[in-house]
Amino acid sequence: MSAKEFSVLFIGFLLVAFLYVMKHPSAEIEINTSENDSLILETSNTTPATKSFSPETQFPIYDKILDIPAWNFDLQALEALTSDELVKAAELALQEQRYFQPENDNALFYLINLKSLDPEHGNIKSLTNSIKQRLQSSIEIALEDSNETLLKSSISRLKSLGFKKDIKTLQKQLSVLKTINKLYDKGSKQLQNNQIANENSEGAWHTAKQGLSVDSSNSKAQLLASKVNGTLINSALRAAEEIDFELAQELIEKAALLIPNSMAVELAQSRIQVLKQQRINWLQQQLELAISNDNLARAKRMFAQLKDMGISLVQLEEHQANINRLEIYGKFKPFDAIRDKTTKGQILPKMIVMPTGRFIMGSQNGPKHEKPAHQVNINYGFAVSQNEISIADFKLFIQSTSYVTDAEKNRASRIYDIRTGRLKNKYRINWQKNYLGKRGNDLDPVIHVSWNDAIAYTKWLSEITSKKYRLLSEAEFEYVQRAGSSSFYPWGDGSPSEVIENLTGKLDKSKENHRIRWKKGFDKYNDKYWGPAPVGSFISNPFKINDISGNVMEWVMDCWHDSYTRAPLDGRAWINPGCQDHVIRGGGWSSSINEFSSTHRLKSKGNFTDARLGFRIALDLK
């Protein structure tokens, strides 16, 4: 192949690559725009070495060239011709372009005979120059086309003219040419057998590299390298279209190593980058869609594929946060409100999604049962009823199940005696009654309910909603009550500066008996309620929960333990099968001021009921 033909082939290959890229224009997507929210693939200007591939190539051993004999003729055939006749025959052969053929009838044949017959003839020099020029042209063509036969015959003819000066150089060039031709044949066969870039350096890539190392200007060495690169580029583009970008990058890197600064490689790299960015955009869209559809498994798969595409964790930070949220909260986020319904469309308690976090539970300065202080980590999603369970909430349960409460079984519960200011047992008291034993209002917190009754209510909710309703654990209660605080009370270390909950205040007065006051209530505090207030009557705490410290004390899930030694550190309830005593948390409308502290806890039997005691519920989100 001539240099001209090779140039045409190479330009044609570039044109094909260009048309391929134009068929899939990069204008379809935005790759490097700050206005686009898409993840951007960060690229490097350097070409890293490919994995498990060594570009090191052994230098080939040149083919040995034996001494090339001069061109021999049968001189006897022309013994009858004179020197002038030989000159005329030679000149005619030159005019008719018969420099070396046919045998015994060509210019070189006549010149050699003339030199033999008349060495001093005046035309020998001009004839020799004409033939030498033709030989030099043949040599150039032979070198350009890697034509061993033509170069060898040209050397032989040049030798017959007596030009010994250039023979040694030409023989070296013939050795190079033969070596490259063998490498070309070897590389072509390797390409046919799909042995492109083997790890053992026995592929067409290394063979082409050897050819270029012998003579990088040789047309066949360049052609083999272009063929190898073309194969690598096509395979890289095909791999990219099949979403194997790691293989595509590996192949295109090998191509860049073989022919540095190749336009074809640059075009292919641009196309691969476009395909990769398109894939990234699609993965990002699918990830966002999976998150919006609460499809955690698919979201994780899309996220993992984006990481595999080389997207930095910094760019993926928002997506990671969304996956973490989805893993913990499902379709919700902290402080979202959840409102389930019964099968009849009746609205169930409003639940507020709690944030994850950690806090110090208990107190080192309090009584033994509040020690030791210990860190608890809440790393799961759950929601808490915004209000204490009301009479109206509990009524739906009773009407749906005909459940009989412990107070009804015992035919009595403890109420507040307004005349004495003390609690007393009274018959025929149940969940429908208020703290005085009179019929309660629907928005009043349900009281005269036991731990057993509260558990039954959560089981009913779980059955009708197919969700995991339950009582709060003791750790969850303190976490929600503190709502990020670390002080003695959730609001600080002293009396509240404003009305925040139904607490015992020294300014509180009973409407039934104005002479009764709280002697040990908070100074200058008056919430205007004596007894439980309707649920949600006061401001919410930072976690959007109402009445968590006051109004009524609340049952939690845990069994009673005399200390926190060996208590769970993950927020779960501390339960011993068959335990009799359960934990009561928070303060009530008649509690002493120390009982409103974030660490305060009491115990009672599972069937105990009281005018100061109710409950709220939790919902597991996963």
C-alpha positions, 0 to 999 in steps of 0.5 A: 500500500502506498503512502497516498493509499494509506492516507486515504484509508486513514482519512476514511476511518476518521470520517467514519468515526466522525459520522458515528459520533454525529449520528448520536450527537452530544447535544441530546444532553447537557454534559457540563452545565452548572444550570443542570441538576444532573450529576456530572462525570468528572474526566481527567486529561491523563490516560491511566494505564489499563488494569492487568495490561502492560504496554511494555513490548520487546524489540523485535529481532531483525531478519538477516539479509544474506549478500544480494548478488548482482544481476547477471545476463547472458552476454553471448546473445549480443556478441554480434552487436557493435557499441553504437548499436548497443547504445541505440538499443539502450536508448530505444528501451529507455524511450519505451520504458523497458528499463529492466524487462523483458529479459535480454531486451531492456535498457540495463541489459544493453548498458551492461553489455556496452560496458563490457564491450566498450568501457570507455564509450561516451554514452555510458554515463548518461545511460547509467544515470537514467537507469539509476534514477529509475532504480532510485524511484523503484527503491522509493516505491518499494520502501513506501509499499513495503515491497521486498521483491521490488527492493531486493531486485532493485538492490541487485540491479544497482549492484550490477551497475557497480554502485556499492556505496548505497548497497549496505544502507539498502540492505539494512532497509530491506531487513527492516522491511522484511521484519515489518512485513512479518509483523504485519502478517502476524498481527493480521492473523492475530486480528482475525483470531481476535487476539487483540490485546492479550495480557501475555503480550502476544496480541495484535496490539503488541505486534503493532507496537513492535512494528512502530518501534522498528519504523514508525514511518513505515506504511504497513506498521502504521496500517497495522496499528490503525487496524488494531486501533480501529478494532479497539475503538469499535469494541470500546464504542460497542461496550459503551453502548452495552453499558460496560463503560469499564471495558470501554475505558480500558479499550480506549486507553489501549488505543490511546497508548498505541497511537497517542494524540489520535483524532479517532481516539479523541472522537471515540472518547468524546462519544463514550463520555456522551454515552456515559453521561446519558447513562448517568442521567438515566440512573439519576432519574431512575434513582429519584423515581425509585425514591419518590415511589418508596422503592428502597431496593431499586434506589439502592441498586441505582445508587450503587450503579452511579458509584460504579460510574465514577460519580463522587460521593460528594455529588451523591450526598443528597441521594445518600441522604434520601436513601437513608431517609427512605431506609429509616422512614419509608416515604415519610420524613421527620415531623411528617404527620400520619393519619390512618383510618378505620375500615369505616373511614373513621380517623385514627390518632394523628402520628408525628414522625420522630427524627433519629438522634442520640441523647443521655438517658437518666441522671447521675444525680437522681435516685438509684432507679434513674441511674446510671446516665447512659447514651441511647441511640435512636437510629430507626424510624417511628412516629408518636401520637401527637396527643395522648389518646382521647376518650373519643379515640378509645371509644372507637376501639371499644365500639369495634371490639366490645373490649372490657377494660380492667377498671370495668372488670374491677368495677372501680378506679381511683378518682380525685375527691374535690372536697379532700383534695385526695384520690380515692377508689370509687365504684362504677368508674371506667374509661368514659369517666373524667378525673372526678368520676363524672362523664368525660368529654370526647377530647379529654385524655382517656384515663382509668385505663391500665397497661393491659388496656393500652396494649389491647388498644395498640393491638387493635390498631395494628390489626385494622391498619396492618401496621405496627402500632405499640406503646412507646418504649421508656427510652423513646418517651424520654427522647421525645420529652427532652426533644433535644434538651439536656436540662432538668426539665424539658424547658430548663432548670426552673419554673416555666417562663410561659404557659407550656403544658398542664402542670401544677402551678401555685396560681392554679385554682379549682373551679369546684373548690376555690380554696384548694391550691397547689402548695408545691406547684411552680411559682407564678404558673397558672395554666387555668386547668385543675385536672386533665385538660383536653388533649392538644390544649397547649403548645407543642414541644420542638418535636411537635408533640403535645402534653408530653410532660404534663396533663396525665402520666403515661404508660410505656412498654417497658417492664420496671427495673430498679436501675438502668444497669444493662439497659438497652442502648438502642431505644428498644423497650426493656421487657422481661417475659411475665413481668408484673410491674410496668413503667409510668412516665411523665408528670400529671395534672397533680404531680409535684414539680420534681415529677415533671423532670425528664428523668422521672419514672414510676412503676405500677402493676399492669392492671392498675388504673388511676385518674392521673394516668393515660397513654399515648402510642407509637408506630414503627415505620419499617 
